Amino acid sequence: MKQTKILWVDDEIEILKPHILFLEQKGYTVMASNNGMDAIELIENERFDIVFLDENMPGLSGIETLERIKKSRPQLPVVMITKSEEESIMEDAIGSNIADYLIKPVKPNQILLSLKKNLETKKLVSEKTISAYQQEFRNISMELSDAVDYKDWEAIYKKLVQWELNLDSSNDEGMLEILMQQKEEANAMFGKYVSRNYSDWQNADNKDIPLFSNELLKKKVFPALKADKPLFLFVIDNLRYDQWKSIEPLLESYFYSDKEELYCSILPTATQYARNALFAGMMPLEIQKKLPEFWVDETEAQGKNNFEEALLEKQLARWSKSVSFSYHKVLNMDFAKRLLDKFSDLLNKQLNVIVYNFVDMLSHARTDIEIIRELAEDESAYRSITRSWFEHSPLFDMLKYLSNKGVDVMITTDHGSIRVKNPVQIVGDKATSVNLRYKTGKNLAYNPKEVFEIRNPHEIHLPKQQISSSFIFARQADFLAYKNNYNYYAAHYKNTFQHGGISLEEMLIPFVYLKAR
């Protein structure tokens, strides 16, 4: 392991010999300079990990030396050391992006602490995180064994996501692999849990079942409506909980979280079903029966989410919500910018719903475009590219605008997605649906042990395409591949992000209520 190399710049460097000796005994390499010009020359010709810089030197001052260092080596950490506590000097130094600030006389332990803080913090935090997860691994395993209801699974998934985010920066591939294996185990057990209970949930009327897509607006959004204050609901298509947690820190300066919870997407966890159910406040079968003009079957070619505004209007009327509202669907940046330009007009509405479609498009692009697949090669990269998009998007500008106006915001989604790995062979006719995580049709052949099957779709409030149509759903990281062209499907879709089936990532999705700061 290479030694840390320090440059110490002070016109009274002889007095500091004991400090330098102390650092060398600790294993550091220290070079000394008694003036700013020599220090700059050294920095231009040699590699240093950190600089200790005296603020009050004859000739080129510490502040002037600092400015020149930052021009040639902007990432090199510099610790300013001074006798003065004048605020103006501190502000000049801090404004020049110093790593630390120490007041003379400094003690050896102060120097050591500054070194560890600036050079070893990431390593120490990483080691602490890894150690903490090692201790937590057993607790999570016990919680998996003891999970009996939806709240247990919500808590487990939140914990797994938090550890995944914590370990992202650890660079410990072995520990991250262990976490991924534990997450796979959790998904296997969650798949069995959903398979056992889903039909009962859809035909039960009690408080112990999850909050599903069709009741989200009634139970979470409508109660927050006020006559004298606008409310904005953003539905970001295909936003997983971990993606939400990765963008949440960007909003902390503008909003505080009044409520964050996970609600449950209906099956199939696909836009046609989950988002229509969300806006209609009905399950798909009820939409087909009661509002047939707004339901489009799987086999029809036209867009299947073209009636969301009308479904929302019907739901508001059904619950006697006489409120002014707007609905907008953002499919590209140009429309988003035009919408932002007229945001002031929306403040006159009591409810403003904005469907934002970037994450879903990213998921599909990653499947079909090689360069996007390389940029978002795994969950960590997928989160990173989502955060980068959000940070530079009109959506972020919309939220900052609303914070400035003191407007409350809700953020949610219709379903998540999972990175699929394991092809499961099926046989279907030409009328079978094309989604890789669920299939519906009348002549499906498959191994029933490998899927969750619903022979009578009406049992879970889904429409039938034919009298004998059934549904099957993939679980864990499986995806459904046709027997014909099986090798192509298995190779092309492996490690792509898909939705429609049963997994923690697809079903347990964020609903967040943010209040403006």
Buried (B, 14 or more C-beta within 10 A) or exposed (E): EEEBBBBBBBBEBEEBEEBBEBBEEEEBBBBBBBBBEEBBEBBEEEEBBBBBBBBBBEEBBBBBBBBBBBEEBEEBBBBBBBEEEEEEBBEBBEEBEBBBBBBEEBEBEBBBEBBEBBBEEEEEEBEEBBEEBEEBBEEBEEBBEEBEEBEBBBEBBBBBBEBBBBBBEBEBEEBBEBBBEBBEBBBBBBBBBBBEBBBEBBEEEEEEBBBBBBBBBBEBBBEBBEEEEBBBBBBBBBBBBBBBBBBBEBBEEBBEEEEBBBBBBBBBBBBBBBBBBBBBBBBBBBBBEEBEEBBBBBEEEEEBBEBBBBBBBBBBEEEEBEEEBBBBBBEEEEEBEEBBEEBEEBBEBBBBBBBBBBBBEBBBBBBEEEEBBEBBEEBBBBBBBBBEBBEEBBBBBBBBBBBEEEBBBBBBBBBBBBBBBBBBBBEBEEBBBEBBBBBBBBBBEBEEEBBBBBEEBEBBBBBBBEEEBBBBBBBBBBBBBBEEEEEEBBEEBBBBBBBBBBBBBBBBBBBBBBBBE
